[in-house]
Amino acid sequence: MTEFDQRLAPEFFDRVQARVQERIADEGFDAFLTDHPEDIAYLTGFFHHPSERPVAIWIETTGRVVMLLPELEREYAESQSARAELVAFFEYPGVVPPFAVLADVVGRTARVGFASTMSYQRLSAVRAAMADTEFVGSDLITRARYVKFPEEVVLHREAARITDRMVDAGVQLVTDAVAAGGVLPTEAELERHVTSVGTELMYAEHRNVVVASLLAGGLVYSGANSAFPHGLPSVNRLRAGDTFMLSLGCAVGGRFIEGERTFVLGEPTDDQRRYHDTIRAAQQAGRDTIRAGLECRDANRLCLDVIRDAGLGAFIRHRQGHGIGLGMHEAPWLEDGDATVLEAGMVVSNEPGIYVPGHAGYRISDSMLVTAGGAEALTTFPRALDDCTIAL
């Protein structure tokens, strides 16, 4: 296999910045300011761990892109070929406040948009440093990130391949334990195993690995613990008859993918078969209906109605899905309150689930690439109960 380079070429970010600059002009701003780590990575290729020391991007319609960052991060940004003019302040809070350093460099600007994710504390500091500037909240970069560039889709596909391998590895660990006749793994042991497989694959087969908020990992839970949609792995040991869930994912080049399957350990009961088959049908409805031109709220309704029509609506605890990109969870939201129209090039999760208190949860998820005529499931591990049953 050819070694995979996770780092996008610096020229890629020129196209990203041009897209954002066009949106800045369309909204009547002279410039835009964001301190969201995912926005910074999207605009410049610089990945960092956020702290009290601000890192922010100032992007103008003129084409100028300035990154404010602490001096201790400057060489790190240079090592990542960050696509921006670097302006460093020495320390925080500083004799000269960080945003005052930025103001001295960019000068007076009449109307500036700022990311709606910015904290009140940060926004107050910005306004104090640029008192003559009008600041208006906007989610324009969030919306710019919806539709992926072809280079990003390549990264998502590679993350999906590794996620499928992680699911394979989890199933194999349990199958081998059953065959050996020994004790079955705990949820925590299973989670550690699949995480190590994903991480080792990435470093073995990739160059320039981008360490994002999560490199590889996920949630593993069994029995009644899986009835909590985001329950954390515990020391509970898998047992014969259990329903258990592998909710896994990874990030390649900072672009995320998730893939989730629900398994039964031993011959399924009638209830287990009913629950699993219903979720599979709902997830299939999502795969059949997600397409460009469909509103997120309609996609959600068409998917979850399958569960309601099966008489299991009381066990629904969440929406159909969400956007995926530089964040594992990001807008748009496949939920009743989001009227965003799906577009070709978006990546969204399709993950209906039901959660039966005291028994188990059932969820099947694929990361879907929206296309003009439908959607492609990027994660491909089999979904049918017969394929997700581990014989004893």
C-alpha positions as CSV (number, residue, x, y, z in Angstrom):
1,M,0.0,0.0,0.0
2,T,1.3,3.5,-0.9
3,E,2.0,5.5,2.2
4,F,-0.8,8.0,2.8
5,D,0.1,11.7,3.5
6,Q,-2.4,13.3,5.9
7,R,-1.2,16.8,5.4
8,L,-3.0,18.9,2.7
9,A,-0.9,20.9,0.4
10,P,-0.5,24.6,1.4
11,E,-2.1,25.7,-1.8
12,F,-5.3,23.9,-0.7
13,F,-5.8,26.5,1.9
14,D,-5.8,29.3,-0.7
15,R,-9.0,27.8,-2.1
16,V,-10.5,27.5,1.4
17,Q,-9.6,31.1,2.2
18,A,-11.0,32.3,-1.2
19,R,-14.4,30.6,-0.4
20,V,-14.5,32.2,3.0
21,Q,-13.5,35.6,1.7
22,E,-16.3,35.5,-0.8
23,R,-18.8,34.8,2.0
24,I,-17.3,37.6,4.1
25,A,-18.0,40.1,1.3
26,D,-21.5,38.7,0.7
27,E,-22.4,39.4,4.3
28,G,-21.1,42.9,4.1
29,F,-18.0,42.5,6.4
30,D,-14.6,43.9,5.8
31,A,-13.0,41.1,7.8
32,F,-13.8,38.1,10.0
33,L,-12.4,36.9,13.3
34,T,-12.5,33.4,14.7
35,D,-10.7,31.6,17.5
36,H,-12.3,28.2,17.1
37,P,-9.6,25.6,16.7
38,E,-11.4,23.8,14.0
39,D,-11.9,27.0,12.0
40,I,-8.2,27.7,12.4
41,A,-7.3,24.3,11.1
42,Y,-9.7,24.6,8.2
43,L,-8.4,28.0,7.1
44,T,-4.7,27.5,7.6
45,G,-3.8,23.8,8.3
46,F,-2.6,24.7,11.8
47,F,-3.8,22.2,14.5
48,H,-3.2,23.0,18.1
49,H,-4.4,22.4,21.6
50,P,-6.4,25.5,22.8
51,S,-5.6,27.1,26.1
52,E,-6.1,30.5,27.9
53,R,-3.6,31.9,25.4
54,P,-5.6,33.0,22.4
55,V,-5.0,31.7,18.9
56,A,-7.2,33.5,16.3
57,I,-7.5,34.1,12.6
58,W,-8.2,37.5,11.1
59,I,-9.2,37.2,7.4
60,E,-10.0,40.1,5.2
61,T,-11.8,40.5,1.9
62,T,-8.5,41.9,0.5
63,G,-7.0,38.5,0.7
64,R,-4.9,39.1,3.9
65,V,-5.0,36.3,6.5
66,V,-3.4,37.0,9.9
67,M,-2.9,34.5,12.6
68,L,-2.6,35.8,16.2
69,L,-0.8,33.3,18.4
70,P,1.5,33.1,21.4
71,E,5.2,33.2,20.8
72,L,5.5,29.7,22.2
73,E,3.3,28.4,19.3
74,R,4.9,30.3,16.5
75,E,7.6,27.8,15.6
76,Y,5.0,25.0,15.9
77,A,2.7,26.8,13.4
78,E,5.7,27.3,11.1
79,S,6.5,23.6,11.2
80,Q,2.9,22.9,10.0
81,S,3.3,25.4,7.1
82,A,0.4,27.4,8.5
83,R,-1.1,29.4,5.6
84,A,-1.2,32.8,7.3
85,E,0.8,35.8,8.3
86,L,1.9,35.0,11.8
87,V,1.7,37.7,14.5
88,A,2.9,36.6,17.9
89,F,2.4,38.0,21.4
90,F,4.8,37.1,24.2
91,E,2.5,35.9,27.0
92,Y,-1.0,36.0,28.4
93,P,-2.5,38.1,29.9
94,G,0.5,40.2,28.9
95,V,1.6,43.8,29.5
96,V,0.1,44.5,26.1
97,P,-3.0,42.3,25.7
98,P,-2.9,39.8,22.8
99,F,-5.8,41.4,20.8
100,A,-4.1,44.8,21.2
101,V,-1.1,43.3,19.4
102,L,-3.5,42.2,16.6
103,A,-5.2,45.6,16.4
104,D,-1.8,47.3,15.9
105,V,-1.0,45.0,13.0
106,V,-4.4,45.1,11.1
107,G,-5.3,48.7,11.8
108,R,-8.8,50.2,11.9
109,T,-11.6,48.1,10.2
110,A,-15.2,49.4,10.0
111,R,-17.3,46.2,10.2
112,V,-16.0,42.8,11.3
113,G,-17.8,39.5,11.6
114,F,-16.9,37.1,14.5
115,A,-17.5,33.4,15.0
116,S,-20.6,32.9,17.1
117,T,-18.6,30.3,19.1
118,M,-16.3,32.9,20.6
119,S,-16.6,33.2,24.3
120,Y,-17.8,36.4,26.0
121,Q,-14.5,36.9,27.6
122,R,-12.6,36.7,24.3
123,L,-15.1,39.0,22.5
124,S,-14.9,41.6,25.3
125,A,-11.1,41.6,24.9
126,V,-11.4,42.0,21.2
127,R,-13.9,44.9,21.5
128,A,-11.7,46.6,24.1
129,A,-8.7,46.4,21.7
130,M,-10.7,47.6,18.7
131,A,-13.2,50.1,20.2
132,D,-14.0,51.8,16.9
133,T,-14.9,48.6,15.1
134,E,-18.4,47.2,14.7
135,F,-18.5,43.4,15.5
136,V,-21.3,41.2,14.3
137,G,-21.8,37.5,15.1
138,S,-22.0,35.1,12.2
139,D,-21.7,31.4,11.5
140,L,-20.4,31.9,8.0
141,I,-17.3,29.8,8.4
142,T,-19.4,27.0,9.9
143,R,-21.6,27.1,6.8
144,A,-18.5,27.3,4.5
145,R,-17.3,24.0,6.1
146,Y,-20.5,22.2,5.2
147,V,-19.5,21.2,1.7
148,K,-16.1,19.3,1.5
149,F,-13.5,19.9,-1.1
150,P,-12.4,16.8,-3.0
151,E,-9.1,16.6,-1.0
152,E,-11.2,16.5,2.2
153,V,-13.4,13.7,0.9
154,V,-10.2,11.6,0.3
155,L,-9.3,12.1,4.0
156,H,-12.8,11.1,5.1
157,R,-12.7,8.0,2.9
158,E,-9.4,6.9,4.5
159,A,-10.8,7.5,8.0
160,A,-13.8,5.3,7.0
161,R,-11.5,2.5,5.9
162,I,-9.7,2.6,9.2
163,T,-12.9,2.8,11.2
164,D,-14.2,-0.4,9.4
165,R,-10.9,-2.1,10.3
166,M,-11.4,-1.1,14.0
167,V,-14.9,-2.7,14.0
168,D,-13.4,-5.8,12.4
169,A,-10.7,-5.9,15.2
170,G,-13.3,-5.6,17.9
171,V,-15.4,-8.4,16.5
172,Q,-12.2,-10.5,16.2
173,L,-11.2,-10.0,19.8
174,V,-14.6,-11.2,21.0
175,T,-14.7,-14.1,18.5
176,D,-11.2,-15.2,19.6
177,A,-12.1,-15.1,23.3
178,V,-15.2,-17.2,22.6
179,A,-13.2,-19.8,20.6
180,A,-10.5,-20.0,23.4
181,G,-13.2,-20.7,25.9
182,G,-11.7,-18.1,28.3
183,V,-13.1,-15.0,29.8
184,L,-14.7,-12.4,27.5
185,P,-13.2,-8.9,27.4
186,T,-14.6,-6.0,29.4
187,E,-16.0,-3.0,27.7
188,A,-12.9,-1.0,28.6
189,E,-10.5,-3.8,27.3
190,L,-12.4,-3.9,24.1
191,E,-12.3,-0.1,23.7
192,R,-8.5,0.0,24.4
193,H,-8.0,-2.8,21.8
194,V,-9.9,-1.1,18.9
195,T,-8.3,2.3,19.7
196,S,-4.8,0.8,19.6
197,V,-5.6,-1.0,16.3
198,G,-6.8,2.3,14.7
199,T,-3.8,4.3,16.0
200,E,-1.3,1.7,15.0
201,L,-2.7,1.4,11.5
202,M,-2.6,5.2,11.1
203,Y,1.1,5.4,12.0
204,A,2.1,2.3,10.1
205,E,0.5,3.4,6.8
206,H,0.5,7.2,7.0
207,R,3.0,10.1,6.8
208,N,2.5,13.4,8.6
209,V,-0.2,12.1,10.9
210,V,-2.4,15.0,12.2
211,V,-3.1,14.6,15.9
212,A,-6.6,16.1,16.2
213,S,-8.9,16.0,19.3
214,L,-9.3,12.3,18.8
215,L,-7.0,10.2,16.6
216,A,-8.9,6.9,17.0
217,G,-11.3,5.5,19.6
218,G,-14.9,5.5,20.5
219,L,-17.5,4.1,22.9
220,V,-17.9,0.4,23.7
221,Y,-20.8,-0.7,25.9
222,S,-22.8,-3.8,26.6
223,G,-26.1,-4.9,28.2
224,A,-27.9,-2.3,30.2
225,N,-25.0,0.1,29.9
226,S,-25.6,0.4,26.2
227,A,-29.1,1.8,27.0
228,F,-27.3,5.1,27.7
229,P,-26.7,6.7,24.3
230,H,-23.3,8.1,25.3
231,G,-22.5,5.8,28.2
232,L,-18.7,5.4,28.8
233,P,-16.9,2.1,28.6
234,S,-16.9,0.3,32.0
235,V,-15.3,-2.7,33.6
236,N,-18.4,-4.7,32.8
237,R,-17.4,-8.0,31.2
238,L,-19.3,-9.2,28.1
239,R,-21.6,-12.1,28.8
240,A,-23.5,-14.7,26.8
241,G,-26.8,-13.2,25.6
242,D,-25.6,-9.6,25.7
243,T,-26.3,-6.9,23.2
244,F,-23.2,-4.8,22.8
245,M,-22.3,-1.8,20.7
246,L,-19.1,-0.7,19.0
247,S,-19.4,3.1,18.4
248,L,-16.1,3.9,16.8
249,G,-14.3,6.5,14.7
250,C,-11.1,8.2,13.8
251,A,-9.7,11.3,12.2
252,V,-7.4,11.4,9.2
253,G,-5.9,14.7,8.4
254,G,-8.2,16.1,11.0
255,R,-11.3,14.9,9.1
256,F,-13.6,12.6,11.2
257,I,-15.6,9.5,10.4
258,E,-17.9,7.5,12.7
259,G,-19.2,4.0,12.2
260,E,-21.3,2.1,14.7
261,R,-22.7,-1.4,14.8
262,T,-24.8,-3.3,17.4
263,F,-24.0,-7.0,18.1
264,V,-25.6,-9.9,19.9
265,L,-23.5,-12.4,21.7
266,G,-25.2,-15.8,21.1
267,E,-28.6,-16.7,19.6
268,P,-30.8,-13.5,19.5
269,T,-34.0,-13.5,21.4
270,D,-37.2,-12.4,19.7
271,D,-36.9,-9.0,21.3
272,Q,-33.3,-8.5,20.3
273,R,-34.3,-9.4,16.7
274,R,-37.2,-7.0,16.7
275,Y,-35.1,-4.2,18.1
276,H,-32.2,-4.7,15.8
277,D,-34.3,-5.3,12.7
278,T,-36.2,-2.1,13.3
279,I,-33.1,0.0,13.6
280,R,-31.6,-1.6,10.5
281,A,-34.8,-0.7,8.6
282,A,-34.7,2.9,9.9
283,Q,-31.0,3.2,9.0
284,Q,-31.7,1.8,5.6
285,A,-34.5,4.4,5.1
286,G,-31.9,7.1,5.9
287,R,-29.5,5.6,3.4
288,D,-32.3,5.6,0.8
289,T,-33.5,9.1,1.4
290,I,-30.5,11.3,2.2
291,R,-29.7,13.4,-0.9
292,A,-28.9,16.9,-2.1
293,G,-32.0,19.1,-2.0
294,L,-33.6,17.4,1.0
295,E,-34.0,19.4,4.2
296,C,-32.3,18.0,7.3
297,R,-35.6,18.0,9.2
298,D,-37.3,15.9,6.5
299,A,-34.4,13.4,6.5
300,N,-34.8,13.0,10.2
301,R,-38.5,12.5,10.0
302,L,-38.4,9.9,7.2
303,C,-35.8,7.9,9.2
304,L,-37.3,8.1,12.7
305,D,-40.8,7.4,11.4
306,V,-39.7,3.9,10.7
307,I,-39.1,3.4,14.4
308,R,-42.4,5.1,15.4
309,D,-44.4,3.0,12.9
310,A,-42.9,-0.1,14.5
311,G,-44.3,0.9,17.8
312,L,-40.9,1.7,19.4
313,G,-41.0,5.5,19.4
314,A,-41.0,5.6,23.2
315,F,-37.4,4.4,23.0
316,I,-36.0,7.2,20.7
317,R,-33.6,9.4,22.6
318,H,-31.9,11.4,19.8
319,R,-32.0,12.7,16.2
320,Q,-31.1,10.8,13.1
321,G,-27.6,12.4,12.7
322,H,-25.3,15.4,12.4
323,G,-22.7,16.9,10.2
324,I,-19.1,15.5,10.3
325,G,-15.9,17.3,9.3
326,L,-13.1,18.8,11.4
327,G,-15.4,18.0,14.3
328,M,-17.0,14.6,15.0
329,H,-20.2,16.5,15.7
330,E,-20.9,19.7,13.8
331,A,-23.7,21.4,11.9
332,P,-25.9,20.8,10.1
333,W,-28.1,18.7,12.3
334,L,-30.4,16.0,11.0
335,E,-33.1,16.9,13.4
336,D,-36.7,18.4,13.4
337,G,-35.5,21.9,14.2
338,D,-32.9,22.2,11.3
339,A,-34.2,23.3,7.9
340,T,-30.8,23.3,6.3
341,V,-30.9,21.9,2.8
342,L,-28.5,19.1,2.2
343,E,-25.9,19.7,-0.5
344,A,-23.7,17.4,-2.5
345,G,-20.3,17.2,-0.8
346,M,-21.6,17.3,2.8
347,V,-20.7,14.4,5.1
348,V,-23.4,13.5,7.7
349,S,-24.0,10.6,10.1
350,N,-27.0,8.4,9.7
351,E,-27.4,6.8,13.2
352,P,-31.0,6.1,14.3
353,G,-31.1,4.4,17.7
354,I,-33.4,3.0,20.4
355,Y,-32.6,2.6,24.0
356,V,-34.6,0.2,26.2
357,P,-33.9,1.0,29.9
358,G,-32.5,-2.0,31.8
359,H,-32.0,-4.0,28.7
360,A,-29.8,-2.4,26.0
361,G,-29.4,0.1,23.2
362,Y,-29.5,-0.5,19.5
363,R,-27.8,1.9,17.0
364,I,-26.4,1.5,13.5
365,S,-24.4,4.4,12.1
366,D,-22.7,5.2,8.8
367,S,-21.0,8.3,7.7
368,M,-22.7,9.4,4.5
369,L,-21.3,11.4,1.6
370,V,-24.2,13.4,0.2
371,T,-24.4,13.3,-3.6
372,A,-26.6,14.9,-6.2
373,G,-28.7,11.7,-6.6
374,G,-28.5,10.2,-3.1
375,A,-25.8,9.4,-0.6
376,E,-22.8,7.0,-0.3
377,A,-22.1,5.2,2.9
378,L,-18.4,5.6,3.5
379,T,-18.3,3.0,6.3
380,T,-19.2,-0.4,5.0
381,F,-19.2,-3.1,7.8
382,P,-22.3,-5.3,7.4
383,R,-25.4,-4.1,9.2
384,A,-27.8,-7.1,9.2
385,L,-28.3,-9.0,12.5
386,D,-27.1,-12.2,11.1
387,D,-23.8,-10.5,10.3
388,C,-23.7,-8.9,13.7
389,T,-24.3,-12.0,15.7
390,I,-21.3,-13.7,17.4
391,A,-22.0,-17.4,17.9
392,L,-21.2,-19.1,21.1
